[in-house]
């Protein structure tokens, strides 16, 4: 048996980088052209398909105008057999999921998602009989952190339960009915796969726990965007592809001497060849959507007084980010909060002088909303201490680099936050947890110990994820439904030309 597994494709259908407006070796159409499906092959996807590119942003806002779903077209072209939902697939509510599911030819499997409207046809498990009669039992689950991150309105008709318990139950049901058991888990590995060190106390990623508490033969994981070519945990063989449909997993499974011989590899997606071009041509009925998308992306919305060159991660963290300053000012102006914090994506970001919708969606790629939390001075200090953990300082050489805590096993620059409305300083010569040496208002006045302040941040950070439990546990002051990319576009239109923004005083001592 062969398994082709994709996950975290994040809206990548065409071989196009929309932010840079250039070709890219990625996308479901290229995957479809590259894989050769036969009776011995299963094609499976692990979720997070509906968010991540302007194509999906535009489509979801205008989906009533079209009788197709772009991502469904890509997966159908691949001959997808089974798929599950990822956490980002819940970002747009039940109707967006229904629009996607009804266009898919594959079977939706998710043991820990209950459909309260009963329209999605979710199965807890399936048994797929291969051409040679081998019975493959397949089940799936999404990380339980959907309940932490997602807006309540988007879960009105969907109930997400504990994935570990759901998968244990499904394994017990499948183990005596199937020759091979497969678990698709939209969640990652909570341990360092080389050392076994526990990476987080949260339940966001539980693949290792699931492997140890069940007996699945194969676990297909996602969510972390981490390239795992193959790992065995207590007899369960696990893999994970990186994101954006740039690589996929291929597993070759052979029943041998009463056991399984599994070989796997990560396959890079090639530049579009004749086969890919043929598939794209067969989907020419989507051309009107592409034309309207490009016109929308190229709409001018305003200008900067000065171009912001792409900011390298360490340099921006040490000296401040002009892009983050804009994000924070948008949040402050929109909510009237006392302070703001924001993060940036993993890639170096900059902004051209003349700004289009494409530029905004390139630097802010998530449909985050904003939330205001009531925080104390102690909460702010704890959050900033987590930020200060980003730096690794060598006292002997004076070298400063990014800590492995933010790089392994997954690159997480987006968990370093930039603050506005505050004057603060980190002393990197001090141990982690004691590095915040200055914390006061911009006017120099000290924060009061027992007073509540209003901190605006993304709905993602407001959950406390990324090591910011102190923020997550703080009381919600107010939530907003408008998405940050829209707020950013409106801010630039209103304030054009936008000059350099100074809304924080920040210093790093070494």
Secondary structure as UniProt FT lines:
FT   STRAND          2..6
FT   TURN            10..11
FT   STRAND          16..17
FT   TURN            18..21
FT   STRAND          22..23
FT   HELIX           28..34
FT   TURN            39..40
FT   STRAND          41..45
FT   HELIX           54..61
FT   HELIX           63..65
FT   HELIX           70..78
FT   STRAND          82..83
FT   HELIX           87..90
FT   TURN            91..92
FT   HELIX           94..103
FT   STRAND          107..109
FT   TURN            111..112
FT   STRAND          113..115
FT   STRAND          125..129
FT   TURN            131..132
FT   STRAND          135..142
FT   TURN            144..145
FT   HELIX           146..149
FT   HELIX           152..155
FT   TURN            156..157
FT   STRAND          158..160
FT   HELIX           163..174
FT   TURN            175..177
FT   STRAND          180..186
FT   TURN            193..195
FT   HELIX           207..213
FT   STRAND          218..221
FT   STRAND          228..233
FT   TURN            234..235
FT   STRAND          236..240
FT   TURN            244..245
FT   STRAND          247..256
FT   TURN            257..258
FT   STRAND          259..268
FT   HELIX           274..282
FT   HELIX           284..286
FT   HELIX           287..297
FT   STRAND          300..304
FT   STRAND          308..311
FT   HELIX           313..319
FT   HELIX           322..335
FT   STRAND          339..343
FT   STRAND          349..351
FT   STRAND          354..356
FT   HELIX           357..363
FT   STRAND          370..375
FT   HELIX           377..388
FT   TURN            389..390
FT   STRAND          391..393
FT   TURN            395..397
FT   STRAND          400..402
FT   HELIX           404..406
FT   HELIX           413..415
FT   STRAND          417..420
FT   STRAND          422..427
FT   TURN            428..429
FT   TURN            432..433
FT   STRAND          436..441
FT   TURN            442..443
FT   TURN            449..450
FT   STRAND          453..458
FT   HELIX           459..462
FT   TURN            463..467
FT   HELIX           469..472
FT   STRAND          475..479
FT   HELIX           484..495
FT   STRAND          505..509
//
